[in-house]
Amino acid sequence: MIIDYVLKYIGYFAAFCTTIAFFPQAIKAWKTKSTKDISLYMFLLLVVGILAWLVYGILISSLPLVIANLAVLFLAISILIAKLKFK
């Protein structure tokens, strides 16, 4: 059905946008070695939330959710590592 096709690609588009949104922050944190304006607690909570979305995506067999949350988890953890490393 056409609606299923459209919904699937909306999911992929949303996953792409929310994943790409983390790249500038991750690159900036590692280039400048500065994370003073990033909240440690917000990123800890974000990583927990991303893990929950990843598990949810796996449980409902949603490829857009799994792919996006794996990528975002990697980026968020890299920012979190930068935050802890460059205090």
Secondary structure, 3 states (H helix, E strand, C coil): CHHHHHHHHHHHHHHHHHHHCCHHHHHHHHHHCCCCCCCHHHHHHHHHHHHHHHHHHHHCCCHHHHHHHHHHHHHHHHHHHHHHHCC
